[in-house]
Amino acid sequence: MKIKSVEYAGTIASPGRTSFEMLPQIAFSGRSNVGKSSLINRLLRRTRKKIAHVSSTPGKTQALNFYRVNKDIFFVDLPGYGYARVPEATRTAWAKLIEWYLGESSQVLGVVHLVDARHPPTKHDHSMVEYLAEIGIPTLIVLTKIDKLKRSERDASITRAIDALKVNHAQLLPFSSKTGEGRDTLLEALAELMRMEEEN
């Protein structure tokens, strides 16, 4: 997939709102401090003029943010979860919004779920991956911040995530928003999802 155009399309802050257009969608999920916005900016080549807001304070993405890519697909940034300083009521509201979106939208082709390569998958990661399997949405696990690990640590991190989340090796991709490692592979995986949708 070549990125030709990108534009912010809008935000959905509560369940019940229909989408902006009937376009295929790829959602990005993960903990608040896992680097979702940085990954999206790197993926879309917006590392200088950022389109997804990157904050030093986790938990800033509090709604579904839609980015129209190449005028034919949405990348959707889901609220980050699991941040301890966010009130319980807020975390619950985010969870309901995410479940409504993933459960009700027929346009979601797949979910890119981010896990910090430096740490074992959390209970929230387990819950999300299990939920996506239950509702039948194709899922790709991306290990972020892989540049911060040594080679031996990288291999151990990949094996740990595969074993913990019970996914196969083809479902997991190391990624670095800093160096760009994994960008082309991830874009190709997303393009393949789109090709499969067009064939169905």
C-alpha positions, -999 to +999 in steps of 0.1 A: +000+000+000+014+034-010+002+064+010-009+090-014-032+112+007-042+114+044-068+136+061-084+137+095-121+128+089-136+133+123-143+118+157-169+096+173-170+101+211-200+080+221-218+048+209-246+051+184-232+075+159-229+061+124-196+064+105-188+093+082-187+072+050-192+036+041-155+029+037-134-001+048-117+005+081-086-007+099-086-001+137-056+004+159-058-006+196-035-009+226-026+006+260-025+044+264+013+045+264+021+018+238+027+043+210-004+042+188-003+078+176+034+075+169+029+043+149+000+059+129+021+090+121+051+068+110+028+046+089+013+076+072+046+094+068+035+122+091+065+122+114+072+159+110+037+173+106+018+149+128-018+140+120-023+118+151-017+137+183+013+124+203+012+134+240+037+130+268+006+122+290-010+088+282-048+086+278-052+116+255-070+096+228-105+095+243-126+088+212-126+071+179-104+092+156-109+086+119-082+093+093-091+089+056-062+073+037-060+074-001-097+084-001-107+047+001-101+035+036-102+048+072-075+042+098-092+044+132-073+053+163-092+037+193-090+051+228-060+038+248-069+017+278-054+006+311-040+039+321-041+040+359-047+077+364-078+078+343-110+075+365-127+041+364-159+056+349-138+070+320-121+036+314-155+020+314-169+045+289-139+039+266-144+001+268-181+005+259-172+027+230-146+003+217-169-027+221-198-009+203-176+001+174-159-033+169-191-052+175-215-032+154-194-019+125-195-041+094-167-020+078-139-031+101-115-053+080-091-059+109-075-047+140-038-038+146-033-044+183-001-029+197+019-044+226+050-028+241+079-051+231+097-043+264+071-059+286+049-090+287+014-087+273-010-073+300-043-087+311-059-060+289-039-073+259-052-108+266-088-096+269-086-076+237-071-104+216-096-130+230-125-106+223-114-100+187-111-138+182-146-142+196-162-118+172-141-130+143-121-099+134-087-106+118-060-093+142-023-084+138-001-080+168+025-053+165+053-052+190+062-015+194+094+002+205+114-028+192+144-005+186+149-003+224+157-040+227+190-058+220+189-087+194+186-114+220+159-094+238+139-090+206+138-127+199+127-134+235+100-107+233+086-121+201+084-156+216+069-143+248+041-125+230+033-154+207+031-178+236+012-155+259-014-143+234-017-177+216-012-164+181+010-177+153+042-162+141+026-148+110+002-126+131+031-108+149+052-080+136+081-060+153+078-023+147+097+009+155+082+043+151+116+058+156+135+039+128+106+028+106+113-009+110+082-029+101+064-001+083+065-016+048+056-050+061+026-036+080+014-016+051+016-047+029-004-067+054-031-041+055-031-040+017-037-078+017-067-073+040-081-049+015-075-073-014-092-101+004-122-078+011-125-069-025-124-105-036-153-115-012 
